[in-house]
Amino acid sequence: MDIVIKLSQFLMSLSLLIILHELGHFIPAKLFKTRVEKFYLFFDVKYSLLKKKIGETEYGIGWLPLGGYVKISGMIDESMDKEQMALPPQPWEFRSKPAWQRLIIMLGGVTVNFILAFIIYIGMAFAYGEMFVATEDLKDGLLIENPVMQKAGFQTGDKIIAIDGEKVVKFDNQMNSKIVMAKQVLIERGGLQKTITMPVDFVDQLSKIEKVSLATIRMPFVVGAVSEGSKNSTLQPKDIVLRLNEEPAKYLDQAKTILEKNKNKLIVAGVLRNGKDIQVPIQVDADGKLGVQLGGLDLESLEQLGYYKVSKQEFGFFESFPVGIQKGADQLVGYGKQLKMIFNPETKAYKQVGGFAAIFNIFPSTWSWEVFWNITALLSIMLGVMNLLPIPALDGGHVVFLLFEIISGKKPSEKFLENAQMVGIVLLISLLLFANGNDIYKAIVGK
């Protein structure tokens, strides 16, 4: 069932993005009276799952879910229809239109991608608001368990003050992704500020370890369940550990340290049970464990217990616009930085480039509309940026040639465009093989 939910989200998101991207080309083409021969979701290599011709355009669904396309008459594209291009230009063909119209048609897809992402972020701000913990309220700092972060110089209890000079005012899901791409991080430790210079190959180092969050909120030790055969039947589900052997254990990381010092010992634990502070004897085993499963608390429960002050901000319809636009802009800048890292050999970030399997694995195995729309917005930005890369066969390659034509007044020959398209297709296939090859390699080696 889990894989069905993941697959459903993956195909739904991918289909939405492809259809809207191709509509971005289709609509201006129609407005400029350019004939569109095909409009396809997925690729129809040899045959289609569904197809229907309406007017001059054949609409269909292909069997190969690796993208989609619109086939515009008189345009040199992946179809490489040389027979059509050998005939005299017709008024309804792409090649017969003014350069500025052709430019708008080519930019239509990525424009829709960016607009879609901003619309989604605006809608999410209005529908869900924002819940977070302000940096100033993280009085005991963050939990740093990631060994690569520790090697870089971070410690549990550190407060992240600024990332690359940008002040961090709240802890949210974006902070970790910003740390990944950071050059310098300003922290506060013991009342003193310190700047940590991030390793150039930070991303590569992260890829060599098990996936562990870079920085998280410190959580209390909550008993989820007592394992069968455990010697600690004195503990009950939902107990919150406060003290161990009279040492404060406000957070789980503190409790782990105390338990490690008391292996094979019978000690006393102070726990919060049903609102009452009680003491119970517990047995620590040879591994420093108690034989219990960990539980968790949501932010609202943590606030009620006095751990954190949780801020929840709701936005009206018009207030959602600047919030969503800012979120979209941050994601766009962030993805641009990721690409820069990928093309910098020193970072070795290219090893983490993923294909369709990587995208599939982004989606959770449980359905959440908030998560779905968040991922879809991010993928829309990624699709838009990737299509703008100046590679022939991508929208960006066509845009480069059109800008050259507009600036110079000289149109590249059709032979040159055909050759460039072939080079672009080879390069694009190479990138797809590399990205999906990375997925296969990671699946084999388990990283």
Buried (B, 14 or more C-beta within 10 A) or exposed (E): EEEEBBEEBBBEBBBBBBBBBBBBBBBBBBEBEBBBBBBBBBBBEEEBEEBEEEEEBBBBBBEEBBBBBBBBBBBBBBBEBEEBBEEEBEEBBBBBBEBEBBBBBBBBBBBBBBBBBBBBBBBBBBEBEBBBBBBEBBEBBBBBBBBBBEEBBBEBBBBBBBBBEEEBEBBEEBBBBBBBBBEEBBBBBEEEEBEBEBBBBBBBBBBEEEEEEBBBBBBBBBBEBBEEEBEBEBBBEBBBBBBBBEBEBBBBBBBBBBBEEBEEEEBEBBBBBEEEEEEBEBBBBEEBBBBBEEBEBEBEBBBEEEBBBBBEEEBEEEBBBEBBBEBBEBBBEBBEBBBEBBEEEEBBBBBBBBBBBBBBBBBBEEEEEEBBBBBBBBBBBBBBBBBBBBBBBBBBBBBBBBEBBBEEEEBBEBEEBBEBBBBBBEBBEEBBEEBBEBBEEBEEEEE
